[in-house]
Amino acid sequence: MENNLPVNIREYQELAKKALSKMHYDYINGGAEDEHTLRDNIAAYGRILLRPRVLVDVSNIDMSTSLLGYNMPSPIIVAPTGSHKVATPEGEVATAKAAASCNSLMVLSFSSNCRIEEVASSCNAIRFYQLFVFKKRDVSSTLVRRAESNGFKAIVLTVDTPVFGRREADIRNKMVASPKPNLEGLISIDDLNTTGGSQIEKYARDTLDPSLSWKEVEWLKSITSLPILLKGIVTAEDARKAVEAGVAGVIVSNHGGRQLDYAPATISVLEEGCASVDAKGERGDKTFLSKKTF
Ligand SMILES: Cc1cc2nc3c(=O)[nH]c(=O)nc-3n(C[C@H](O)[C@H](O)[C@H](O)COP(=O)(O)O)c2cc1C
């Protein structure tokens, strides 16, 4: 058995394809529209070549870093992704335990299948909470309060989803929304019978606020003292505006190609995002982050 363990991410992907239903595999694996950005997110890494210097002592390699003051052994953290119970019965609790065992950090998605409280009490992983701005502001503020009182250390506001990406595989598969226990009593998903199309797209259309703007960043600052990170910024202009808005950091991201197709590959714009703010000398202790997720 030991010999058959996957040795790279592509082999894990093959196993996932066998283990999951087509609907769930496509949900996790797919992107928006033509999936150009989805493909380019990976292809762009192939365009970056390494320039090795030799005869350097590599017997001790230190990849440790810190994020908002939290130390970790490498700059790899768990991005917010919804619906972990489609892959494992323990859901986000399993993911949090895995993050804790690596001394890494987990960002819990608003769309978690486990309750905020359950994830918080399962282990001592450092946790941030990912938020959307709902049409009903009370929903967002209740989630923020619960994250605060359960020891989450930052709010990650996803800003690239005023409108849900057109994910054609989900439309074709009539993707069913998985339970969202954190939204029980706040938003009803009972009326989501899909007569056609993607249920999660309809859910997002009914609940998320498409008028999301910089005003909501101000609003969020007014209701929490936790540091705020904006996730989904890909241009220098917006990175600068984020600094001006006083957020603690920016997560350079195109949402894994699941939102706006033909947006640039995340890794290709990381430098632009950071350099633009550096150039103005405003970087200070701001955090710039990009993740590689498959
Ligand atoms: C299955 C799946 C679900 C996701 N759910 C969320 C989510 O609930 N909230 C969010 O902000 N991002 C979500 N994402 C996006 C990831 O956080 C992340 O941005 C993406 O996988 C990697 O692309 P990036 O390097 O451009 O950030 C999801 C991604 C996947 C693959």
The ligand as a Gaussian input file, in Angstrom:
#p B3LYP/6-31G(d) Opt

LIG

0 1
 C      -13.563000      23.913000      -4.772000
 C      -13.178000      25.340000      -4.507000
 C      -13.975000      26.117000      -3.677000
 C      -13.613000      27.440000      -3.396000
 N      -14.368000      28.158000      -2.513000
 C      -13.991000      29.421000      -2.196000
 C      -14.727000      30.161000      -1.225000
 O      -15.699000      29.681000      -0.633000
 N      -14.313000      31.429000      -0.980000
 C      -13.220000      31.982000      -1.589000
 O      -12.877000      33.131000      -1.310000
 N      -12.497000      31.295000      -2.497000
 C      -12.853000      30.028000      -2.803000
 N      -12.108000      29.313000      -3.714000
 C      -10.905000      29.925000      -4.327000
 C       -9.634000      29.595000      -3.535000
 O       -9.641000      30.215000      -2.274000
 C       -8.364000      30.048000      -4.265000
 O       -8.446000      31.411000      -4.525000
 C       -8.120000      29.293000      -5.571000
 O       -8.354000      27.922000      -5.427000
 C       -6.662000      29.433000      -6.011000
 O       -6.517000      30.471000      -6.876000
 P       -5.594000      31.761000      -6.551000
 O       -4.183000      31.263000      -6.433000
 O       -5.808000      32.641000      -7.727000
 O       -6.100000      32.331000      -5.266000
 C      -12.452000      27.996000      -4.000000
 C      -11.661000      27.201000      -4.851000
 C      -12.010000      25.896000      -5.108000
 C      -11.127000      25.076000      -6.014000

